[in-house]
């Protein structure tokens, strides 16, 4: 079976509109899908995205090849932890505008979405930890950010996000004495 896809294997295929990644154990060369402008959405198989991937339990450097034009990323339901520096592993954070996080997600790692152009972010109720700088320098996030009562630990998660208009903490009230 296929084990390695070499550097720039599909480079400058401007009209490429669909990639299905069904082989989770492939090693990816540099810039495999460089300049493939038609690949703008990424999500699990069946999501209807331009780039669809087989179920993976963890996302780490090398899990996916790099995609330069993805503006929307749907995180698969089986993923419980977003790793530190996730976007820098395979996406151009400067154009990533939308991330869909699944219910069941437990943790968002340090600098996971650092510098992304996210317009807003919906944190699932299941999330228990948001690590330092998870959304640092996401200048385009505007509107409210909602944090549920399930959060047990949150670091400097939204540092330098200058356009957030409202921060809602859904924590239970303390009982009256």
JOBEL-V443974 format. One record per residue. N is the residue number from 0. RES is the residue in one small letter. PHI is phi as a letter, one per 30 degrees, with the letter a starting at -180 (none if undefined). OMEGA is omega in degrees with one decimal (NA if undefined). Layout:
((N,RES,PHI,OMEGA) (N,RES,PHI,OMEGA))
This chain:
((0,x,none,-178.4) (1,x,d,-179.0) (2,x,c,-175.5) (3,x,b,172.6) (4,x,c,-171.4) (5,x,d,-179.5) (6,x,e,175.6) (7,x,h,-177.8) (8,x,e,179.5) (9,x,b,-177.5) (10,x,e,174.5) (11,x,i,170.3) (12,x,d,-171.2) (13,x,e,-176.2) (14,x,c,179.6) (15,x,d,-174.6) (16,x,c,-176.6) (17,x,b,173.4) (18,x,b,176.2) (19,x,c,-177.6) (20,x,c,-177.2) (21,x,c,-177.0) (22,x,c,-174.4) (23,x,d,-174.5) (24,x,c,179.7) (25,x,d,170.3) (26,x,c,-174.6) (27,x,c,172.7) (28,x,d,179.4) (29,x,d,169.5) (30,x,h,-179.1) (31,x,e,-178.9) (32,x,c,179.9) (33,x,d,177.2) (34,x,i,175.5) (35,x,c,-171.4) (36,x,d,-179.5) (37,x,d,-178.1) (38,x,c,-172.4) (39,x,c,179.2) (40,x,b,-177.1) (41,x,b,179.8) (42,x,a,-179.2) (43,x,d,176.3) (44,x,e,-178.4) (45,x,j,-177.4) (46,x,d,-179.1) (47,x,i,-179.9) (48,x,d,175.2) (49,x,d,177.3) (50,x,c,178.8) (51,x,c,-177.4) (52,x,b,177.1) (53,x,d,179.9) (54,x,e,174.3) (55,x,b,179.8) (56,x,d,178.5) (57,x,b,173.9) (58,x,c,177.8) (59,x,b,179.1) (60,x,e,179.8) (61,x,j,178.0) (62,x,d,179.8) (63,x,b,170.1) (64,x,d,179.7) (65,x,d,175.8) (66,x,b,-173.6) (67,x,d,-170.7) (68,x,c,-179.1) (69,x,d,177.4) (70,x,c,-180.0) (71,x,b,178.4) (72,x,b,177.0) (73,x,c,-179.9) (74,x,d,-178.3) (75,x,d,-178.0) (76,x,e,-176.6) (77,x,d,-178.0) (78,x,d,-177.7) (79,x,c,-178.1) (80,x,b,172.2) (81,x,d,-175.9) (82,x,d,174.3) (83,x,e,176.0) (84,x,h,-175.2) (85,x,e,-174.5) (86,x,d,-178.6) (87,x,d,179.6) (88,x,d,-173.2) (89,x,a,-179.6) (90,x,b,172.0) (91,x,d,-173.6) (92,x,d,-176.9) (93,x,d,178.3) (94,x,c,178.9) (95,x,d,-175.2) (96,x,c,-174.4) (97,x,b,174.0) (98,x,b,176.5) (99,x,c,-178.3) (100,x,c,-175.5) (101,x,d,168.4) (102,x,d,-173.9) (103,x,j,175.4) (104,x,d,-176.4) (105,x,c,-170.9) (106,x,b,174.5) (107,x,c,-171.6) (108,x,d,-179.6) (109,x,e,177.5) (110,x,h,-177.2) (111,x,e,-178.0) (112,x,c,-177.9) (113,x,e,173.7) (114,x,i,179.5) (115,x,d,179.8) (116,x,c,-178.5) (117,x,e,179.2) (118,x,d,175.1) (119,x,a,178.2) (120,x,b,176.4) (121,x,c,179.7) (122,x,d,-179.6) (123,x,d,179.0) (124,x,e,-175.9) (125,x,d,-175.4) (126,x,d,-179.9) (127,x,c,-177.6) (128,x,b,170.4) (129,x,b,-172.8) (130,x,d,-178.6) (131,x,e,172.2) (132,x,i,-177.9) (133,x,e,-179.1) (134,x,b,-177.2) (135,x,e,176.0) (136,x,i,172.3) (137,x,d,-171.8) (138,x,d,-175.4) (139,x,d,177.7) (140,x,d,177.2) (141,x,b,-177.7) (142,x,i,-175.4) (143,x,d,169.5) (144,x,c,-176.2) (145,x,c,177.5) (146,x,c,-175.9) (147,x,d,179.8) (148,x,d,178.7) (149,x,d,-179.9) (150,x,d,177.4) (151,x,c,-177.3) (152,x,b,175.7) (153,x,b,178.7) (154,x,d,178.6) (155,x,d,-168.3) (156,x,d,-173.4) (157,x,c,179.2) (158,x,d,173.9) (159,x,i,173.5) (160,x,c,-168.1) (161,x,d,-174.7) (162,x,c,176.7) (163,x,d,-175.7) (164,x,c,-175.9) (165,x,a,177.2) (166,x,b,-175.6) (167,x,c,176.3) (168,x,c,-177.2) (169,x,c,-179.2) (170,x,c,179.0) (171,x,d,178.4) (172,x,d,175.9) (173,x,d,177.2) (174,x,d,179.0) (175,x,d,179.3) (176,x,d,NA))
